[in-house]
């Protein structure tokens, strides 16, 4: 779902967050980024379907 470019951008954004203590391995950040991007994609699909259902319902009500 998420492209490598999107994942790298998300990893870069996460790297910008200051942390104390140890470092986080790049593979771990990529896994978190991939999961977050995939989850956001699924939410977008769900929202698209919800809006499509609302449009279809409105069209039924408007039909003579």
Secondary structure, 3 states (H helix, E strand, C coil): CCCHHHHHHHHHHHHCCCCCCCCCCHHHHHHHHHHHHHHHHHHHHHHHHHHHHHHHHHHHHHCC
